[in-house]
């Protein structure tokens, strides 16, 4: 017929290169006339190279006859729409939703226009969820067991109870939380180890665990199952399903006096942290990330549970004194005046004054007072030296400076983790405890610790680590 799609500039110019679908146009002989950016990436060639190929070059032998029939209908004027597995540029099989329509020029069909969307992940997820749907319905109606679904990152996406008595939390309060927030710290290591051991070949484990929840304790039988989607030889984790049952055959025991004091203390700290959140969200987020790093350092140093709790609860409100610092000074861009910086330096003392009269099971008032002290006496507010500074304060000091330097602030851009680690390394033994610095460096350099999770997730400070 002598007509070629690539000569139709008016039609080709209507195609946008930034649409969310892969779009390409074929001449009637199957050669490429146009391909947008996504289509070029899909086939693995720029348009100039792609024009050397024909569409049938990309079909597997088992799909060749199918596509011949499809194009026969297209050139008879019929639009075709279907899902098809294809090998794309990364040499893996993907499932495409493909729409092919006749391409007209001067009332004659001279080629075909293609719109393609990669639905591989969608299909895999739908398949896995379909397999689990019946199980989910059972979970919703079964109130004899505690059922939890976790995202691959460990956050609660489903819980079958409207309220968990042992946590004294409602479903709305639980959803979105990381499972570490729902379990005491002494249970973290074992659960983490089990989760890391789950594989597509061995996706579930059952164990019995004694748990000291804030509002009740007991022996619990737990089953943890990893749910995977599978396509080709690859498996992708979709979620975890957790089932728990109290096997002590008794109601949660009443709180002991010690547990009651601790529970009230947690509620107090939660209230203080929420006060900071409303005053200054940057300070609140900073404290959360500092607390997480400080706890990881304390764990690595094999501190006791009481010490780890002290580190956590002191860190989560260590800047409480800043609620009395004007916001325009806290968030002001540029360098502060000497008077303004002197005012900022009062926040450890203010924090101490707030907490010293509150009955708490942890010595966090002194920890907050000391978190800007240096081993050589050059810190503030009291110029303490090494032997006078609590170990928990030294841990908080290192975690605080690492997060502060590495993160963005309203008054300056982030300086990066390398700069913050260099700060503690250069000043270990003078400003910062050498052992704490060594552990912190190990976490970042050998164990790949980072703050990423806590930049996007606000933790509840009432969690029992």
C-alpha positions in Angstrom: 0.0 0.0 0.0 3.0 2.3 0.3 1.8 3.7 3.6 4.0 3.7 6.7 3.1 4.6 10.3 6.3 6.5 11.0 5.4 9.0 8.3 2.3 10.1 10.3 4.0 12.9 12.3 0.7 14.4 13.4 -0.4 11.1 15.1 3.1 10.4 16.6 3.4 13.9 18.1 0.2 13.3 20.1 2.0 10.6 22.1 3.4 11.8 25.4 6.7 10.5 26.5 5.8 10.6 30.2 2.6 8.6 30.4 2.4 5.8 33.0 2.1 3.1 30.3 4.5 1.7 27.8 3.3 2.9 24.4 4.6 1.8 21.0 3.4 1.8 17.4 4.1 -0.9 14.8 4.1 -0.7 11.1 1.9 -3.3 9.3 5.0 -5.6 8.8 5.6 -5.6 12.6 8.5 -3.2 12.6 8.7 -0.4 15.2 7.7 3.1 14.2 7.5 4.7 17.6 8.2 3.8 21.3 7.9 6.1 24.3 10.4 6.1 27.1 8.8 3.3 29.1 8.5 1.1 26.0 12.1 1.6 25.1 13.1 0.6 28.7 10.7 -2.4 28.5 12.3 -3.8 25.3 15.8 -2.7 26.3 16.6 -0.6 23.2 16.3 3.1 22.3 13.9 3.8 19.4 16.7 4.0 16.8 17.9 0.5 17.7 14.3 -0.8 18.2 13.5 0.0 14.6 15.9 -2.8 13.5 13.6 -5.4 15.1 10.1 -6.6 14.6 7.6 -7.3 17.3 7.6 -11.1 16.7 11.3 -11.1 17.6 10.3 -10.6 21.2 7.7 -13.4 21.4 8.4 -16.8 22.8 7.7 -19.8 20.6 4.7 -20.8 22.6 3.1 -17.4 22.2 3.8 -16.8 18.5 0.7 -18.5 17.2 -1.5 -16.6 19.7 -0.1 -13.2 18.7 -0.5 -14.1 15.0 -4.2 -14.6 15.6 -4.3 -11.4 17.7 -2.8 -9.3 14.9 -5.1 -10.9 12.3 -8.1 -9.5 14.3 -6.4 -6.1 14.8 -5.9 -5.7 11.0 -9.5 -6.6 10.6 -10.3 -3.5 12.7 -10.9 -5.1 16.1 -9.4 -3.8 19.3 -7.7 -6.5 21.4 -7.1 -6.5 25.1 -5.7 -9.3 27.3 -3.0 -10.3 29.8 0.1 -12.1 28.6 3.4 -13.3 30.1 6.4 -11.9 28.2 10.2 -11.8 28.7 11.3 -8.2 28.9 14.7 -6.4 28.9 15.8 -7.7 32.3 15.4 -11.2 31.0 12.7 -12.1 33.5 9.1 -13.0 32.7 6.5 -10.3 33.5 2.7 -10.4 33.1 1.5 -7.5 30.9 -1.9 -6.1 30.5 -1.8 -5.3 26.8 -4.2 -3.3 24.7 -3.7 -3.3 20.9 -5.8 -1.1 18.6 -5.7 -0.6 14.8 -3.7 2.4 13.7 -5.4 4.3 10.8 -4.1 6.6 8.1 -6.3 7.9 5.4 -9.0 5.4 6.5 -6.7 2.5 6.0 -5.1 0.3 8.8 -1.4 0.8 8.4 -0.2 -0.6 11.7 -1.1 -1.1 15.4 -0.8 1.0 18.6 0.0 -0.8 21.8 -0.6 0.2 25.5 1.1 -2.0 28.1 1.1 -2.1 31.9 3.2 -4.4 34.0 0.8 -6.2 36.4 3.2 -8.9 37.6 3.3 -7.8 41.2 -0.5 -7.1 41.2 -1.2 -10.6 40.0 1.2 -12.2 42.5 -0.3 -10.3 45.3 -3.9 -11.1 44.3 -3.1 -14.8 44.0 -1.5 -14.8 47.5 -4.4 -12.9 49.0 -7.0 -15.1 47.3 -5.3 -18.1 48.9 -5.5 -16.5 52.3 -9.0 -15.0 52.1 -10.7 -18.0 53.7 -8.1 -18.0 56.5 -8.7 -14.3 57.2 -12.4 -14.8 57.6 -11.7 -17.5 60.2 -9.3 -15.1 62.0 -11.9 -12.4 62.2 -14.5 -14.7 63.7 -12.2 -16.6 66.0 -11.8 -14.8 69.4 -10.0 -17.6 71.2 -6.7 -16.6 69.6 -4.9 -13.4 69.0 -4.3 -12.9 65.3 -2.0 -10.3 63.8 -0.9 -9.6 60.2 2.4 -7.8 59.8 3.8 -6.0 56.7 7.2 -7.2 55.5 8.7 -4.3 57.6 7.0 -5.6 60.7 4.1 -3.2 61.1 0.6 -4.3 62.2 -1.9 -4.3 59.3 -4.6 -6.4 60.8 -5.7 -7.5 64.3 -8.8 -9.5 65.1 -9.5 -8.1 68.6 -11.1 -4.7 69.1 -9.0 -4.3 72.2 -6.1 -6.2 73.6 -6.4 -6.4 77.4 -2.7 -7.2 78.0 -1.7 -4.0 76.1 -4.7 -1.9 77.2 -4.8 -0.7 73.5 -7.5 -0.7 70.9 -7.3 -2.0 67.4 -6.9 1.6 66.1 -3.9 2.2 68.4 -2.2 -1.1 67.4 -2.6 -0.8 63.6 0.5 0.7 62.0 2.8 0.0 65.0 6.0 -2.1 64.7 5.8 -5.4 66.5 8.7 -4.3 68.7 6.3 -1.7 70.2 3.9 -4.5 71.2 6.4 -6.8 72.9 8.8 -6.3 75.8 12.4 -6.0 74.9 13.3 -9.3 76.4 11.3 -11.0 73.7 12.7 -9.1 70.8 15.8 -11.2 70.2 14.0 -14.5 70.0 11.2 -13.2 67.8 13.7 -11.4 65.5 15.8 -14.6 65.2 12.7 -16.6 64.3 11.6 -14.1 61.6 15.0 -14.1 60.1 15.0 -17.9 59.9 11.7 -18.1 57.9 12.2 -19.0 54.2 9.9 -20.0 51.3 10.9 -23.6 52.0 10.4 -23.3 55.8 7.9 -20.4 56.2 6.5 -21.0 59.7 7.6 -21.7 63.2 5.8 -22.4 66.5 7.1 -21.6 70.0 6.0 -21.0 73.5 7.1 -17.8 75.1 6.5 -16.1 78.5 5.6 -12.5 78.0 5.4 -9.8 80.6 2.9 -7.5 78.9 2.2 -4.1 80.7 -1.3 -5.2 81.8 -0.9 -8.9 82.2 1.6 -11.7 81.6 1.6 -15.4 80.9 2.7 -18.3 78.8 1.7 -17.8 75.1 1.9 -20.2 72.2 2.9 -18.4 69.1 2.9 -19.4 65.4 4.7 -17.1 63.0 4.2 -17.7 59.3 5.7 -15.8 56.4 3.5 -15.5 53.3 5.3 -15.4 50.0 4.2 -14.7 46.4 6.1 -16.7 43.8 6.7 -16.1 40.1 9.3 -17.9 38.1 12.0 -19.0 40.6 11.7 -15.9 42.7 9.7 -15.6 46.0 8.7 -12.2 47.4 7.6 -11.7 51.0 4.0 -10.3 51.2 3.4 -10.3 54.9 3.7 -12.3 58.2 0.7 -13.9 59.9 1.1 -14.2 63.7 -1.2 -16.3 65.9 -1.0 -16.3 69.7 -2.9 -18.1 72.4 -2.6 -17.7 76.2 -1.9 -21.3 77.4 -1.7 -20.5 81.1 -5.4 -21.3 81.5 -6.0 -18.3 83.7 -6.9 -14.7 83.3 -4.0 -12.1 83.2 -2.8 -11.7 86.7 -3.4 -8.4 88.5 -0.6 -5.9 88.3 2.0 -6.1 91.0 2.9 -2.8 92.8 6.1 -2.6 90.8 4.3 -3.2 87.5 1.6 -0.6 88.5 4.3 2.0 89.2 6.0 1.2 85.9 2.7 1.4 84.0 1.9 4.8 85.5 5.5 6.0 84.6 5.0 4.9 81.0 1.8 6.8 80.8 3.5 9.9 82.2 6.3 9.6 79.7 3.8 9.1 76.9 2.1 12.4 77.9 5.3 14.3 78.0 6.4 13.0 74.6 3.0 14.1 73.1 3.5 17.5 74.6 6.9 17.8 72.8 5.3 16.5 69.6 2.7 19.3 69.6 5.3 21.9 70.5 8.0 20.9 68.0 7.5 17.9 65.6 11.2 18.1 64.6 12.3 17.6 68.2 9.8 14.8 68.7 11.0 12.9 65.6 14.6 13.5 66.7 14.0 12.0 70.1 12.4 8.9 68.6 15.4 8.2 66.3 17.9 9.0 69.1 16.0 6.5 71.4 16.2 3.8 68.9 19.9 4.2 68.3 20.6 4.5 72.0 18.7 1.3 72.7 20.7 -0.5 70.0 23.9 0.7 71.5 22.8 -0.4 75.0 21.8 -3.9 73.7 25.2 -4.3 71.9 26.9 -3.4 75.2 24.9 -6.2 77.0 23.4 -3.9 79.6 20.6 -5.1 81.9 16.9 -4.7 81.1 16.6 -1.9 83.7 19.5 0.0 82.1 18.1 -0.5 78.6 14.7 0.8 79.8 16.4 3.8 81.4 18.2 4.5 78.1 15.0 4.2 76.2 12.7 6.3 78.4 15.3 8.9 79.1 16.1 9.2 75.4 12.5 9.5 74.2 12.0 12.7 76.2 15.6 13.9 76.6 14.8 17.3 75.1 11.6 17.9 77.2 13.2 21.1 78.5 12.9 22.6 75.0 9.2 23.1 75.5 10.1 26.3 77.4 12.4 27.6 74.6 10.6 29.9 72.1 9.9 28.1 68.8 11.3 31.0 66.7 14.7 30.4 68.4 14.5 26.5 68.1 13.7 26.7 64.3 15.5 29.9 63.3 17.7 29.5 60.2 21.3 30.6 60.5 23.6 31.2 63.4 22.2 31.9 66.9 23.4 34.8 69.0 25.4 34.2 72.1 22.3 35.1 74.2 20.1 32.7 72.2 22.5 29.9 72.4 22.8 30.4 76.2 19.0 30.1 76.4 19.1 26.8 74.3 21.7 25.4 76.7 19.3 25.7 79.6 17.1 22.8 78.3 18.9 20.0 80.2 18.4 21.8 83.5 14.8 22.6 82.7 14.2 18.9 81.7 15.7 17.8 85.0 13.6 20.2 87.0 10.4 18.9 85.3 11.2 15.3 86.0 13.0 15.4 89.4 9.7 15.5 91.4 8.0 12.7 89.4 8.2 9.2 90.9 9.8 7.1 88.1 11.4 3.6 88.3 14.3 4.9 86.2 16.9 7.6 86.9 16.1 9.5 83.7 16.0 12.9 85.3 19.8 12.8 85.9 20.3 11.2 82.5 18.5 14.2 80.8 20.5 16.7 82.9 23.8 15.1 81.8 23.3 14.4 78.1 25.3 17.4 77.0 28.2 16.9 79.4 31.6 15.9 78.1 34.1 13.5 79.6 36.8 16.3 79.8 34.5 18.7 81.6 33.8 21.0 78.6 30.1 20.2 78.4 27.1 21.8 80.0 25.2 22.7 82.2 27.5 21.6 85.1 30.9 20.8 83.5 30.9 17.3 84.8 33.8 14.9 84.1 34.0 11.2 83.2 33.5 9.7 86.6 30.5 11.8 87.4 28.5 11.1 84.2 26.1 8.1 84.1 26.8 5.4 81.5 23.2 5.8 80.3 23.9 9.6 79.8 27.1 8.8 77.8 25.1 6.5 75.5 22.4 9.2 75.0 25.1 11.8 74.3 26.6 9.8 71.4 23.2 8.8 69.9 22.1 12.4 70.2 25.0 14.0 68.4 25.0 11.3 65.6 21.3 11.9 64.8 21.6 15.7 65.2 24.5 16.1 62.8 23.3 13.6 60.2 19.7 14.8 60.0 17.9 17.8 58.4 16.9 20.6 60.7 14.7 23.6 59.9 17.7 25.9 60.3 20.2 23.9 58.3 20.5 21.0 55.8 21.6 17.5 56.9 25.3 16.9 57.0 25.1 13.2 56.5 26.0 10.1 58.6 29.7 10.1 57.6 30.1 13.6 59.1 28.4 12.6 62.3 30.4 9.5 62.7 33.6 11.4 62.1 32.6 13.8 64.9 32.3 11.1 67.6 35.4 9.2 66.3 37.5 12.3 66.5 36.3 13.2 70.0 36.1 9.8 71.6 37.8 9.7 75.0 37.5 13.5 75.3 33.9 14.5 74.7 32.4 11.0 74.2 32.8 7.6 75.9 35.3 5.6 73.9 33.5 2.2 74.4 30.1 3.8 73.4 31.6 5.4 70.3 33.2 2.0 69.3 29.8 0.3 69.6 28.1 3.0 67.7 30.6 2.9 64.8 30.2 -0.9 64.7 26.5 -0.6 64.4 26.7 1.7 61.4 29.8 0.3 59.7 29.4 -3.5 60.3 25.8 -4.0 61.0 24.3 -1.6 58.5 22.2 0.3 61.1 20.4 3.4 59.7 17.7 5.8 60.7 15.6 5.2 57.5 12.7 3.4 59.2 12.3 6.0 61.9 12.2 8.9 59.4 8.9 7.6 58.2 7.4 6.0 61.3 6.4 7.7 64.5 6.8 5.3 67.4 4.6 5.3 70.5 6.8 6.3 73.4 4.8 4.0 75.6 6.2 0.9 74.1 7.7 -1.6 76.5 11.0 -2.2 74.8 
